[in-house]
C-alpha cells in the first residue's frame, strides 16, 4: 500500500500499522504493528527465515505492504532518508556488474568491472567527502580494484562506507559485522556510536547478542509466526561483549616470514596442496608473498588473518578460481596447476562454501536441487541425479535439519537459509578437501551449532580434509590441527595447534 501521512504522534518517526507483507508469492508477518519513535535505536533478532530482512525492507518500501499501512512522519523523514544495507545489497551490486559484462564485450571495452573508486564517485558526494570516507575506512588500497575481486570483509567495509555517503537519517544495518575482523568490528561499533550521538538513528539486525551496542534502546524479536516481543531493551540479558571489545581470533595474526615458521613434522605421501614460493600481486600490491605451504592427508587447517590479508585470494587459488594460480608453482592432489588438468577435474574433489559463492548462486530452483548440484559442481542443476546421489543428499539435509528448505525455492530463502543449503551442497559428495570460508555468517545460534557439530564430525570421523576460516574465536572447530596465519603485508607463519587451541 502507498505510504500515508498523519498529523498526530509527531514524536513518531515511522509506523507500520497492522501490516502484512508479500515476499516471493508468500504472505508473511500478518497483522504486524511497529512504531519507531524519534531517538530510538532498535535491534531486531530472530531465527533464520523469521522475516527480519523483509520487515526492514518494508520500512524502505523495497517490500510492498499489501495490508495495513506504512506511515512516515513528513516533518521528520523522507523516504530517501532511510537507507538499508544487507547481504542483498552485495548480491544486487555484483549482479549489476555481471549484467554489464556482455555490454563491455560487445563494445570491445577491456575492463574488469565496476571499481571501488567509480562506485564511491557515483554517490555524487563531494570530492572532500569521498576523500574523507576513503581515509576513514582504509579504502585507498582498494580504490582501483574491481568489486568482484574484493574479499567478503573488504566488500562489507566498502559498502558500509559508501552507504554513509548518502547521509541517511535512519540507517538499517542487516548483519553489518559479518565478514569483518575484530579490529574492524570494533571500529564500526565506535563509528556507529559516534554517528548516533550526532543524530543518526539505526536499526540493527543481528544474530549475536555481543553485537548489541550500548546505544541500542529497543528490541524487536521475531519468531516463525511473527513478532514475539518488542519494547525497551532494559532488562534484556546480554552476553559478555567479546566480539567488539576483545582481541580474540585474527588480532593475533603473526607478521613473520618463512623464517619464523614453527617446525611441523614431515608427512609421508603426496600432499593434497603444495605451494612453492607462491606470490600474488594486484595493482602493485603484494597480497601473498613467497608462500610455502603443504597440506597433507589427515590435516585440518585454520587460515587466519585480518581483512585484506589474502585469505580469499588463497582459497581461490586452491579452488581453481584465480588466474594467478597458473603463474605459480601450485600442486593440487599431486598434479601441478597448468599441466593440462581442467578446472572441473579440480572441483570434483573440492567442496566449498563462501559468501562470494553465495552471491553468485542466483537460481530459482528448490533447495534440494541446489544440494544435488554439488555432485556436479554447477550453479543450477542441469543433470539427472542418480538414486544413490538423491539418497545421500537427503541424508545430509536430515543431518543439518533443513528438511523444510528442501522444496522451497532457493531465491525465496533468507540469506541464512541459503547458507545452510549451500553448506549441504558443499559436503554432499564427500569431497577430499572441504573449504569453509566463514561458513557461519548469517546463521542463528542453532544453525551455527549444527554446522560446527557437522564440521567436528567431518574433521575427526571422515577422510575429508578441512580448510576453515573465521573471524570469531568461538567458531574455531577443535578438530583443526594446523594454522596458517596471513598478514596484510603479505607475510605468513605456520603453527601446529594443540587441543586447547
Residue pairs with C-beta under 8 A, 6 or more apart in sequence:
1 64
1 65
1 66
1 67
1 68
1 69
1 70
3 61
3 69
3 70
3 71
3 72
3 79
4 69
4 70
4 71
5 71
5 72
5 74
6 15
6 71
6 73
9 15
9 35
9 73
10 73
10 75
10 76
11 37
11 38
12 35
12 36
12 37
12 38
12 71
12 73
13 36
13 37
13 38
13 40
13 72
13 73
13 76
13 77
13 170
13 201
14 35
14 36
14 59
14 70
14 71
14 72
14 73
14 77
14 82
14 170
15 33
15 34
15 35
15 36
15 70
15 71
16 32
16 33
16 34
16 35
16 58
16 59
16 65
16 68
16 69
16 70
16 71
17 33
17 68
17 69
17 70
17 71
18 31
18 32
18 33
18 67
18 68
18 69
19 29
19 31
19 32
19 33
19 58
19 65
19 67
19 68
19 69
19 70
20 27
20 28
20 29
20 30
20 31
20 32
20 65
20 66
20 67
20 68
21 27
21 28
21 29
21 32
21 51
21 54
21 55
21 58
21 63
21 64
21 65
21 66
22 28
22 63
22 64
22 66
23 51
23 54
23 63
23 412
24 409
24 411
24 412
25 412
26 412
27 66
28 51
28 54
29 51
29 54
29 55
29 222
29 226
29 227
30 67
30 226
31 68
31 226
32 55
32 68
32 226
32 227
33 68
34 55
34 220
34 227
34 230
36 42
36 59
36 170
36 201
36 203
38 73
38 76
38 201
39 201
39 217
40 201
40 217
40 218
41 196
41 201
41 202
41 203
41 204
41 215
41 216
41 217
41 218
42 202
42 203
42 204
42 216
42 217
42 218
42 219
42 220
43 203
43 204
43 205
43 206
43 212
43 216
43 218
43 219
43 220
43 233
44 52
44 55
44 56
44 203
44 204
44 205
44 206
44 219
44 220
44 221
44 222
45 52
45 205
45 206
45 207
45 219
45 220
45 221
45 222
46 52
46 221
46 222
46 223
46 228
46 444
47 222
47 223
47 224
47 444
47 446
47 447
48 414
48 416
48 417
48 420
48 442
48 443
48 444
48 447
49 224
49 413
49 414
49 416
49 417
50 222
50 223
50 224
51 222
51 226
52 174
52 205
52 222
52 414
53 86
53 87
53 88
53 174
53 205
53 414
53 415
54 63
55 222
56 84
56 86
56 172
56 174
56 203
56 205
57 63
57 84
57 86
58 64
58 65
58 70
59 70
59 82
59 84
59 170
59 172
59 203
60 79
60 82
60 83
60 84
60 172
61 70
61 79
62 84
72 78
72 79
76 169
77 169
77 170
78 169
81 168
81 169
81 170
82 168
82 169
82 170
82 172
83 163
83 166
83 168
83 170
83 171
83 172
84 171
84 172
84 174
85 159
85 160
85 163
85 171
85 172
85 173
85 174
85 176
86 172
86 174
86 175
86 205
86 415
87 174
87 175
87 178
87 355
87 415
87 442
88 415
89 159
89 163
90 155
90 156
90 159
90 355
90 359
91 359
91 362
93 114
93 119
93 147
93 159
94 147
94 148
94 359
94 360
95 362
96 114
97 113
97 114
97 146
97 147
97 148
98 148
100 113
100 114
101 113
104 111
111 146
112 146
112 148
112 149
113 146
113 147
113 148
114 146
114 147
115 143
115 144
115 145
115 146
115 147
116 139
116 142
116 143
116 144
116 145
116 147
116 150
116 158
117 143
117 144
119 147
119 158
119 162
120 130
120 133
120 134
120 139
120 143
120 161
120 162
120 165
121 130
123 130
123 162
123 165
123 166
125 133
125 165
125 166
129 165
130 165
133 139
133 161
133 162
133 164
133 165
134 140
134 143
134 161
136 161
136 191
137 157
137 158
137 160
137 161
138 157
139 157
139 158
139 161
141 285
141 308
142 150
142 154
142 158
144 283
145 282
145 283
147 155
147 158
149 282
150 158
151 179
151 307
151 308
151 311
151 312
151 313
151 356
152 178
152 179
152 312
152 354
152 355
152 356
152 437
152 438
152 441
153 179
153 180
153 181
153 184
153 306
153 307
153 308
153 471
154 307
154 308
155 179
156 176
156 178
156 179
156 180
157 180
157 184
157 307
160 173
160 176
160 188
163 171
164 171
164 195
168 200
169 200
169 201
170 200
170 201
170 202
170 203
171 195
171 200
171 201
171 202
171 203
172 202
172 203
172 205
173 192
173 202
173 203
173 204
173 205
174 205
175 205
175 206
175 207
175 415
175 441
175 442
176 188
176 204
177 185
177 188
177 189
177 206
177 208
177 211
177 243
177 244
178 355
178 438
178 441
178 442
179 307
179 355
179 438
179 441
179 471
180 188
180 307
180 471
181 249
181 250
181 251
181 305
181 306
181 307
181 471
182 243
182 246
182 247
182 248
182 249
182 250
182 251
182 306
182 471
183 251
183 306
184 306
184 307
185 211
185 243
185 244
185 471
186 244
186 245
189 211
189 213
189 244
192 202
192 213
192 215
193 213
193 214
193 215
195 202
196 202
196 215
197 215
202 215
204 211
204 212
204 213
204 216
206 212
207 416
207 442
207 443
207 444
207 445
207 448
208 243
209 237
209 238
209 239
210 238
210 239
210 240
210 241
210 242
210 243
210 244
211 243
211 244
212 219
212 233
212 238
213 244
216 233
217 232
217 233
218 230
218 231
218 232
218 233
219 229
219 230
219 231
219 232
219 233
219 236
220 227
220 229
220 230
221 227
221 228
221 229
221 230
222 228
242 248
242 473
242 474
243 472
248 472
248 473
248 474
249 304
249 470
249 471
249 472
249 473
249 476
250 304
250 305
250 306
250 309
250 471
251 306
253 304
253 305
253 306
253 309
253 485
253 486
253 487
254 260
254 485
254 487
254 491
254 492
254 493
255 487
255 489
255 491
255 493
256 491
256 492
256 493
257 289
257 290
257 491
257 492
257 493
258 290
258 292
258 492
260 493
261 493
261 494
262 493
262 494
262 495
262 496
264 482
264 494
264 495
264 496
267 294
267 296
267 297
267 298
267 299
269 296
269 297
270 333
270 334
271 294
271 295
271 296
271 331
271 334
272 295
272 296
272 297
272 332
272 333
272 432
272 433
272 465
273 293
273 294
273 295
273 318
273 330
273 331
273 332
273 433
274 293
274 294
274 295
274 329
274 330
274 331
275 291
275 292
275 293
275 294
275 317
275 328
275 329
275 330
275 331
276 292
276 328
276 329
276 330
277 290
277 291
277 292
277 328
277 329
278 288
278 290
278 291
278 292
278 293
278 317
278 328
278 329
278 330
279 286
279 288
279 289
279 290
279 291
279 328
279 490
280 286
280 287
280 288
280 310
280 313
280 317
280 322
280 324
280 328
281 287
286 489
286 490
287 310
287 313
287 490
288 310
288 313
288 314
288 486
288 490
288 492
289 489
289 490
289 491
289 492
291 314
291 492
293 484
293 492
293 494
295 301
295 433
295 465
295 467
297 463
297 465
298 465
298 481
299 465
299 481
299 482
300 459
300 465
300 466
300 467
300 468
300 477
300 479
300 480
300 481
300 482
301 465
301 466
301 467
301 468
301 480
301 481
301 482
301 483
301 484
302 468
302 469
302 470
302 476
302 480
302 482
302 483
302 484
302 497
303 311
303 314
303 315
303 467
303 468
303 469
303 483
303 484
303 486
304 311
304 469
304 483
304 484
304 485
304 486
305 311
305 485
305 486
305 487
305 488
306 487
306 488
308 488
309 486
309 487
309 488
310 486
310 490
311 437
311 469
311 486
312 354
312 356
312 437
313 322
314 484
314 486
315 352
315 354
315 435
315 437
315 467
315 469
316 322
317 324
317 325
317 328
317 330
318 332
318 350
318 433
318 435
318 467
319 346
319 347
319 350
319 352
319 435
320 337
320 343
320 346
320 347
325 337
325 338
326 337
326 338
328 337
329 336
330 336
330 337
331 337
332 346
333 346
333 349
333 432
335 341
344 377
347 377
348 377
348 429
349 431
349 432
349 433
350 431
350 432
350 433
350 434
350 435
351 374
351 425
351 426
351 427
351 428
351 429
351 431
351 433
351 434
351 435
351 464
352 426
352 434
352 435
352 436
352 437
353 419
353 422
353 423
353 425
353 426
353 435
353 436
353 437
353 439
354 435
354 437
354 438
355 437
355 438
355 441
356 437
357 422
358 415
358 418
358 419
358 422
360 379
361 370
361 379
361 410
361 418
361 422
362 411
363 370
363 379
363 380
363 410
363 411
364 409
364 410
364 411
365 380
365 381
365 409
365 410
366 406
366 407
366 408
366 409
366 410
367 397
367 402
367 405
367 406
367 407
367 408
367 409
367 410
367 413
367 417
367 421
368 393
368 394
368 397
368 406
368 407
369 381
369 410
370 381
370 410
370 421
370 422
370 425
371 393
371 396
371 397
371 406
371 421
371 424
371 425
371 428
372 381
372 385
372 389
372 390
372 393
372 428
373 379
373 380
373 381
373 425
374 393
374 424
374 425
374 426
374 427
374 428
374 429
375 385
375 389
375 393
375 428
375 429
376 382
376 383
385 393
389 428
392 428
392 429
393 424
393 428
394 406
396 424
396 427
396 428
397 403
397 405
397 406
397 424
399 454
400 420
400 423
400 424
400 450
400 451
400 454
401 450
402 417
402 420
402 421
402 424
405 413
405 417
405 420
405 421
408 417
410 418
410 421
413 421
415 442
416 442
416 443
416 444
416 447
419 439
419 441
419 442
419 443
419 447
420 443
420 447
420 450
420 451
423 436
423 439
423 451
423 454
426 434
426 435
426 436
427 434
427 454
427 458
427 464
430 462
430 464
431 464
432 463
432 464
432 465
433 464
433 465
433 466
433 467
434 458
434 464
434 465
434 466
434 467
435 467
436 455
436 466
436 467
436 468
436 469
437 469
438 469
438 470
438 471
439 451
439 455
439 468
439 470
440 447
440 448
440 451
440 452
440 470
440 472
440 475
443 451
448 475
452 475
452 477
455 466
455 468
455 477
455 479
456 477
456 478
456 479
458 464
458 466
458 479
459 466
459 477
459 479
459 480
460 479
466 477
466 479
466 480
468 476
468 477
468 480
470 476
476 501
478 499
480 497
480 501
481 496
481 497
482 494
482 495
482 496
482 497
483 494
483 495
483 497
483 501
484 492
484 493
484 494
485 492
485 493
485 494
485 495
486 492
